[in-house]
């Protein structure tokens, strides 16, 4: 199982530096030949980032789950991209975290990883 992220402001990048598993940057990645969990941010007013859309056009068959990062200031659009991806591709939202996450979020992520192995 791979873990692949996209980060616009660096929050997700800061989050993944705290977890116990290798997480790969999806930017520039072409084809993923293994099942993976996507970690993404939300852009605009609750939209899936364009680079994530392009990535999933090629790799949707191997998508196993999604994790969202967001800012609660956006209200109903908080982590909306992960929810849209979950609905469209029929995969679970494994977790959502705010900004770069906190220690509880890191613990939860590490537990999810253990459960997927």
C-alpha positions as CSV (number, residue, x, y, z in Angstrom):
1,X,0.0,0.0,0.0
2,X,1.4,3.4,-1.0
3,X,0.5,6.8,0.4
4,X,0.6,9.7,-2.0
5,X,0.1,13.3,-1.2
6,X,-0.6,16.6,-2.9
7,X,0.2,19.8,-0.9
8,X,-0.3,23.4,-2.0
9,X,0.6,25.5,1.0
10,X,2.9,23.0,2.7
11,X,0.5,21.9,5.5
12,X,0.3,18.3,4.2
13,X,4.0,18.2,3.6
14,X,4.6,19.2,7.3
15,X,2.0,16.6,8.4
16,X,3.6,13.7,6.6
17,X,7.0,14.5,8.0
18,X,5.6,13.5,11.5
19,X,4.1,10.1,10.5
20,X,5.7,6.6,10.7
21,X,5.4,5.6,7.0
22,X,6.9,6.8,3.7
23,X,4.5,9.1,1.9
24,X,5.3,10.0,-1.7
25,X,4.7,13.4,-3.4
26,X,2.2,12.9,-6.2
27,X,3.4,15.9,-8.2
28,X,5.0,14.6,-11.4
29,X,4.1,11.1,-10.6
30,X,2.6,9.3,-13.7
31,X,1.2,5.8,-13.1
32,X,0.9,4.1,-9.7
33,X,0.9,0.3,-10.1
34,X,-0.1,-0.5,-6.5
35,X,-3.1,0.3,-4.3
36,X,-2.7,3.7,-2.6
37,X,-4.3,6.1,-0.2
38,X,-4.5,9.7,-1.4
39,X,-3.9,12.6,0.9
40,X,-5.2,15.9,-0.5
41,X,-6.1,19.5,0.2
42,X,-9.2,21.3,-0.9
43,X,-8.9,24.3,-3.2
44,X,-11.2,27.2,-4.1
45,X,-14.6,26.9,-2.5
46,X,-14.7,23.2,-1.9
47,X,-13.1,21.9,-5.1
48,X,-10.7,19.0,-5.9
49,X,-7.3,20.4,-7.0
50,X,-6.8,20.2,-10.7
51,X,-3.5,18.2,-10.3
52,X,-5.4,15.6,-8.2
53,X,-8.1,15.3,-10.9
54,X,-5.5,14.7,-13.5
55,X,-3.7,12.2,-11.3
56,X,-6.9,10.3,-10.6
57,X,-7.8,10.1,-14.3
58,X,-4.9,7.8,-14.7
59,X,-4.8,6.1,-11.3
60,X,-8.3,5.8,-10.0
61,X,-8.4,2.0,-10.3
62,X,-5.8,1.7,-7.6
63,X,-7.3,4.3,-5.2
64,X,-8.1,2.6,-1.9
65,X,-9.0,5.5,0.3
66,X,-8.6,9.3,0.8
67,X,-7.4,11.5,3.6
68,X,-8.3,15.2,3.6
69,X,-6.5,18.3,5.0
70,X,-8.4,21.6,5.4
71,X,-9.1,24.6,7.4
72,X,-12.2,24.7,9.6
73,X,-12.7,28.4,8.7
74,X,-14.1,27.2,5.4
75,X,-17.2,25.8,7.2
76,X,-19.1,23.2,5.0
77,X,-16.2,23.2,2.5
78,X,-13.7,21.9,5.2
79,X,-12.0,18.9,3.6
80,X,-14.6,18.9,0.8
81,X,-12.2,17.5,-1.8
82,X,-11.7,14.3,0.2
83,X,-15.5,14.0,0.5
84,X,-16.0,14.5,-3.2
85,X,-13.3,12.0,-4.1
86,X,-14.8,9.5,-1.7
87,X,-18.3,9.8,-3.3
88,X,-17.1,9.8,-6.9
89,X,-14.7,6.8,-6.6
90,X,-16.6,4.9,-3.9
91,X,-13.7,4.8,-1.4
92,X,-13.7,5.7,2.3
93,X,-12.6,8.9,3.8
94,X,-10.1,7.5,6.3
95,X,-9.6,10.7,8.2
96,X,-9.5,14.5,8.0
97,X,-7.2,16.8,9.7
98,X,-6.9,20.6,10.0
99,X,-3.9,22.4,8.6
100,X,-0.7,20.5,9.4
101,X,-2.5,18.3,11.9
102,X,-1.7,17.8,15.6
103,X,-0.3,14.9,17.7
104,X,-3.7,13.3,17.9
105,X,-4.0,13.4,14.1
106,X,-0.5,11.8,13.7
107,X,-1.5,9.0,16.1
108,X,-4.7,8.4,14.2
109,X,-2.9,8.3,10.9
110,X,-0.3,5.8,12.2
111,X,-3.2,3.6,13.5
112,X,-4.9,3.7,10.1
113,X,-1.6,2.7,8.5
114,X,-1.3,-0.3,10.9
115,X,-4.8,-1.4,10.1
116,X,-4.2,-1.3,6.3
117,X,-1.1,-3.5,6.5
